[in-house]
Amino acid sequence: MGFELLSFEEDVLKASRKKPVLVDFWAPWCGPCQTLGPIIEKLASEQADRWSLVKINSDDHQDLARQYGVKGIPAVKLFFEGQVVDEFTGVLPEYAIKQWLDKALPTKAKALVAQAEKLLEMEEEQDAIAKLEDALLEEPLNATGAGLLAGLIVFADAERALELARIAATGEPRFMALGSAIEHIAACSNRTDLESLQNEKGFADYLKAVEAIRDGKPALALPLLIEVLKVNRYLDDDGARKLGVALFTVLGAAHPTTLSYRRTFDMWLY
């Protein structure tokens, strides 16, 4: 068939340093393997520029099956740079395998996003933004890149952050809450009706908080929102709480501003 294993070291480990290698652990007696095999072989021919296929008879190579934790077949494992980066077991229809491949296959954009995440861990936000911008040039619909960038630019460009959040919502569940938070912050930044609240307690601090967000200064907004909670928890339909929660969601639990104000903020909610 042209996909049989000759040398695991050469055909999989070394080859995967140049291009991803999909390994199909199978056996001649396995009915599901006979169903899955032709689908994967067809895709391997169609997507030869993206990845290569190696089929390993698990009866003939029991040592490899044990080494890579094969407990049921067919077992499909994607190797990249000598390591398994994703896998599935059993039979999937062709469209599902294509979806899995699109998510699992490494790309330049995914590499840039991974670099950006490491930069964020080191609090190098500007460098991370640059990596994410490059990633989205490569892959405009990269949901992870869009979600990360949305959270970083929301205070400078709320409208673009909102567009990015909508892209991010198609990806990982963690970006669903982020998208809602960004939408709320963007809406608050565009408020034109706040003067209608001017006769209520806490209005001055609430207005200053919204203005601080418009100026891209969430660290100034949060203590002001706490002051509003102290005197008028339900101003603007619980607006101080909603806005504060949105800010903490965007900043993240480890952000210095969150660490400075979250405990006090929560204390005034109860």
C-alpha positions, -999 to +999 in steps of 0.1 A: +000+000+000+030+023+003+024+032+039+039+002+057+066+007+084+102+000+074+121+017+102+103+034+131+134+056+138+136+068+102+099+067+091+084+082+122+108+098+147+132+114+122+106+120+095+083+138+120+110+165+125+104+176+089+067+170+086+040+155+109+036+117+107+003+100+113+007+065+127-021+040+123-018+010+146-039-018+131-041-056+126-053-077+097-080-094+119-095-061+131-128-052+114-128-015+124-092-012+112-104-023+077-130+004+078-107+032+090-076+023+069-089+033+035-103+066+048-069+075+063-050+064+032-073+085+010-067+116+032-030+109+033-029+110-005-050+142-006-030+160+021+005+147+014+018+182+016+006+185+052+015+151+067+026+115+059+011+082+070+028+051+084+008+020+092+020-003+119+007-039+122+004-041+160+007-079+159+041-077+142+053-047+164+039-055+198+069-037+214+059-004+197+023-009+206+032-013+243+057+016+242+030+040+229+002+028+251-019+011+225-047-007+243-073-009+215-071-007+177-073+011+154-052+036+173-041+067+155-013+089+168+001+121+153+039+125+157+057+158+154+093+164+163+096+129+176+067+132+200+030+122+200+011+155+199-025+141+195-043+108+190-077+090+188-089+054+190-116+037+170-133+046+138-143+081+129-161+092+097-140+111+071-154+146+080-145+140+117-110+130+109-106+161+088-118+182+117-094+164+140-065+169+116-072+206+113-071+210+150-042+186+157-017+194+129+010+219+139+011+251+119+032+283+120+003+301+135-001+276+163+037+278+170+034+316+173+004+313+197+024+289+218+053+313+219+029+341+229+015+321+258+050+315+271+057+353+269+025+360+288+036+337+316+067+359+318+045+390+317+060+402+284+026+415+270+039+436+242+060+408+228+031+385+231+008+409+213+033+410+184+034+372+182-004+369+182-007+396+155+017+375+134-002+343+141-035+359+130-019+371+098-010+335+091-044+321+103-071+348+108-095+323+123-072+309+149-095+309+179-068+306+206-048+334+191-079+356+187-090+350+223-056+358+238-052+389+217-088+401+225-080+400+262-048+420+257-062+448+235-097+453+249-087+484+268-070+499+238-094+488+211-126+474+225-143+471+191-116+450+176-114+430+208-151+422+204-145+410+168-117+388+180-138+374+209-164+363+184-138+343+166-124+329+199-159+317+209-157+291+181-127+274+198-119+266+234-146+268+261-124+291+282-130+319+257-168+319+261-167+337+294-139+360+281-161+369+251-190+379+274-167+400+295-152+418+265-187+424+252-197+440+285-166+462+287-171+473+251-207+482+258-198+502+289-171+520+270-197+532+245-223+542+270-239+576+264-267+575+290-248+575+322-258+611+331-293+598+338-278+582+370-263+614+383-286+618+412-278+584+427-253+576+453-219+564+439-225+580+405-194+601+405-171+571+412-190+550+387-186+576+360-149+579+368-145+541+366-161+539+331-139+568+320-108+550+333-118+520+312-122+542+282-087+554+289-074+518+291-067+520+328-085+491+345-062+494+376-078+528+382-113+516+376-115+488+401-110+508+433-136+532+421-160+503+415-153+491+450-163+525+463-196+522+444-203+488+459-198+503+494-225+529+490-249+517+462-246+481+453-274+482+428-265+514+409-271+510+372-287+475+376-258+461+396-235+478+371-204+480+394-205+443+401-210+433+365-182+456+353-158+445+380-164+408+372-159+415+335-126+433+343-113+404+364-123+379+338-103+397+311-073+404+333-071+368+346-067+355+381-029+359+382-028+396+370-014+420+396-045+442+394-067+412+401-045+401+430-047+437+444-084+442+443-103+409+439-106+400+476-118+434+486-142+435+457-157+402+466-160+412+503-183+441+493-206+418+474-218+399+505 
